[in-house]
């Protein structure tokens, strides 16, 4: 290598695609920290998934919220209505842990609107219609 040529640092990151049942392991190649190429995708969605996973990864968050119905309390399964940035997961979990509901709710009801300013609501994954249904 001559003095004028500098070695370009390349990096390979492998991601497991979750957009279809194939679950392809995709190799993302970076040059100087910038996406250069993607290989190993088994469908059209794989390349887009890999690019997004490297630049702005997102996940759907699932958890539970305490619901008090009369003298009973139980855990209501909840989830984000759409994926949120992975970087916001910790703050979102803090907000979910602090949330308590009272009384009935229906599946799909918004439990926490616009969690952590993401523009995504946290919604109920089941209905609780009366005191006896709570637990």
C-alpha positions in Angstrom: 0.0 0.0 0.0 1.4 3.4 -0.9 1.6 6.3 1.4 -1.2 8.1 -0.4 -3.7 5.2 0.1 -5.3 4.9 3.5 -6.8 1.7 4.7 -10.6 2.1 4.8 -12.0 0.6 8.0 -14.8 -1.8 7.2 -17.1 -3.4 9.7 -19.6 -6.2 9.4 -22.7 -6.4 11.7 -25.0 -9.3 11.6 -28.7 -8.9 12.3 -31.5 -11.4 12.5 -34.4 -10.2 10.4 -37.9 -10.5 11.9 -40.0 -9.3 9.0 -41.0 -12.8 7.8 -40.8 -16.5 9.0 -37.5 -17.1 7.3 -35.6 -15.2 10.0 -32.6 -14.5 7.8 -29.2 -13.6 9.3 -28.3 -10.5 7.3 -24.7 -9.1 7.1 -24.6 -5.3 7.1 -21.3 -3.9 5.9 -20.2 -0.4 7.1 -17.3 1.7 5.7 -16.2 4.4 8.1 -19.5 3.9 10.0 -21.7 4.4 6.9 -23.8 1.7 5.4 -22.1 0.3 2.4 -23.9 -3.0 1.5 -26.3 -5.6 2.8 -26.2 -9.3 2.0 -28.0 -12.4 3.0 -31.6 -11.1 2.9 -34.1 -13.8 1.7 -36.9 -11.4 0.7 -37.5 -7.8 -0.4 -38.2 -6.6 3.1 -34.9 -7.9 4.5 -32.6 -5.1 3.1 -34.9 -2.4 4.4 -35.1 -4.1 7.8 -31.3 -4.4 8.1 -30.8 -0.7 7.2 -33.4 0.4 9.7 -32.0 -1.9 12.4 -28.5 -0.3 12.0 -29.7 3.3 11.8 -32.9 3.6 14.0 -33.9 0.3 15.5 -37.5 0.0 16.8 -39.4 -2.6 18.8 -43.0 -3.2 19.9 -43.0 -3.1 23.7 -45.2 -5.4 25.7 -45.7 -5.3 29.5 -48.4 -5.2 32.1 -50.2 -2.5 34.1 -51.9 -2.8 37.5 -55.7 -2.5 37.4 -57.7 -2.1 40.6 -61.3 -3.2 40.4 -63.0 -2.9 43.8 -60.9 -4.8 46.3 -59.2 -6.9 43.6 -56.1 -5.9 41.7 -54.6 -7.7 38.7 -52.1 -7.2 35.8 -53.5 -6.0 32.5 -51.4 -7.0 29.5 -50.5 -3.9 27.4 -48.4 -3.1 24.3 -47.4 -0.2 22.2 -49.7 0.2 19.2 -46.7 0.5 16.9 -42.9 0.0 17.4 -41.0 2.6 19.3 -37.3 3.5 19.2 -35.1 1.1 21.2 -33.5 4.0 22.8 -36.8 4.9 24.5 -37.5 1.5 25.9 -36.2 2.2 29.4 -38.1 5.4 29.8 -41.3 3.8 28.4 -41.0 0.9 30.9 -40.6 3.5 33.7 -43.8 5.2 32.6 -45.6 1.8 32.4 -44.5 0.8 35.8 -45.9 4.0 37.3 -49.3 3.5 35.7 -52.3 2.2 37.6 -55.8 1.9 36.3 -59.1 1.8 38.2 -62.2 0.0 36.9 -63.0 -1.6 33.6 -61.4 -1.1 30.3 -61.8 -2.6 26.8 -59.2 -4.3 24.6 -57.6 -1.6 22.5 -58.3 1.2 24.9 -55.4 3.7 25.2 -53.8 3.2 28.6 -50.9 5.7 28.0 -51.2 8.2 25.1 -48.0 9.2 23.3 -45.6 7.3 25.5 -42.4 9.2 26.0 -43.2 11.6 23.2 -42.9 8.9 20.6 -46.3 9.5 19.1 -47.3 5.9 19.9 -50.0 4.9 22.4 -49.8 2.0 24.9 -53.1 0.0 24.5 -54.8 -2.7 26.5 -54.5 -6.2 25.2 -57.6 -7.6 26.8 -60.9 -6.3 28.3 -61.7 -6.1 31.9 -65.5 -5.4 32.1 -66.4 -5.7 35.8 -65.0 -6.4 39.3 -65.3 -10.2 38.9 -63.5 -10.2 35.6 -60.4 -8.4 36.9 -58.4 -11.4 38.0 
